[in-house]
Amino acid sequence: MRLLFSIGAVLLTGMFAGGDVAGIAAPGPRFGSPGSEPPKIHPRRLAADRDAQTVDVELILAVDVSYSMDMDELAIQREGYAQAIQSKEFLQALKLGPNGRIAVTYFEWAASTDQKIIIPWRLIDGPETADAVAAEIMKTPIRRASRTSISGAINFAMPLFDEDPYRGLRRVIDISGDGPNNNGGPVTVARDAAIEKGIVINGLPIMVKEPSYSTMDIDNLDYYYEDCVTGGPGSFVITIKDRDKFKEAIRTKLLMEVAGRTPERPVMHVAEKEKEPRVSCMIGEKIWSDRWGR
């Protein structure tokens, strides 16, 4: 079931760095030499290594940098993620998870062939690792690019979980953006493929500007995200309608994702997937075709 929340108070989140425990090899033939056998590893050692690689959540932050986002919005978005990761609430939440750590990667996206990883997989387990990730987010120059392909972002994100050296109790893709899909394959196809893999998709629709003909903005972008983009057990949408609430919304969303919790405020259940979407899931493609004929 997916949930829709207005910006409100919540808590929680965390990440960790866990390394391999070095073993001491007994004298004997070098592994890989003729006639040698692979060294036997004690079951307890294997279990310890698995525990060291386990995180509470593998979280992919997929951030829209299309031209419909102005430079101020992009800067606030970056700052919002950096400050959320360093926040007292985040660090407190970090301690509450069963493992006390999460793995995170952050990439920016626009067209179906335009995705750029800003932060490869990193572990956060306390203030030092949180500060390091926040610094990485802030040091990369801000960029903008053409088109909006949410489907491209989801398709790019899915294989990243296979590259993560850590294994999470949950796998989450977080999509933030200010317009509907207008490039690449249908967003619902990408969404359904992710859900089939057990991946949860959450959404952060940005609605701080009035829709205009010069942009791809639409009315009810929150409905579009609820019905066409997000999915999976416990998935949710947090809508930003006030520029001053931008950073608060990012912090709220991030804490909920890391902690796997719901806010204390009243929750409104959104429409189920089987029901007819309230906004056409192909609206972005239609607008683009009507305006530019391709």
Stockholm file with secondary structure:
# STOCKHOLM 1.0

chainA/1-294         MRLLFSIGAVLLTGMFAGGDVAGIAAPGPRFGSPGSEPPKIHPRRLAADRDAQTVDVELILAVDVSYSMDMDELAIQREGYAQAIQSKEFLQALKLGPNGRIAVTYFEWAASTDQKIIIPWRLIDGPETADAVAAEIMKTPIRRASRTSISGAINFAMPLFDEDPYRGLRRVIDISGDGPNNNGGPVTVARDAAIEKGIVINGLPIMVKEPSYSTMDIDNLDYYYEDCVTGGPGSFVITIKDRDKFKEAIRTKLLMEVAGRTPERPVMHVAEKEKEPRVSCMIGEKIWSDRWGR
#=GR chainA/1-294 SS CCEEECSCCCCCCCCCCCCCCCCCCCSSCCTTSTTCCCCCCCHHHHHHHHHHTEESCEEEEEEECBTTSCHHHHHHHHHHHHHHHHSHHHHHHHTTSSSSCEEEEEEEECSTTCEEEEEEEEEECSHHHHHHHHHHHHHSCCCCBSCCCHHHHHHHHTTHHHHCSSEESSEEEEEEESSCCCSSSCHHHHHHHHHHTTCEEEEEEBCCSCCCTTSCCCTTHHHHIIIIICBSTTCEEECBCCGGGHHHHHHHHHHHHHHTCCCSSCCEECCCTTSCCSSCTTHHHHHHHHHHCC
#=GC SS_cons         CCEEECSCCCCCCCCCCCCCCCCCCCSSCCTTSTTCCCCCCCHHHHHHHHHHTEESCEEEEEEECBTTSCHHHHHHHHHHHHHHHHSHHHHHHHTTSSSSCEEEEEEEECSTTCEEEEEEEEEECSHHHHHHHHHHHHHSCCCCBSCCCHHHHHHHHTTHHHHCSSEESSEEEEEEESSCCCSSSCHHHHHHHHHHTTCEEEEEEBCCSCCCTTSCCCTTHHHHIIIIICBSTTCEEECBCCGGGHHHHHHHHHHHHHHTCCCSSCCEECCCTTSCCSSCTTHHHHHHHHHHCC
//
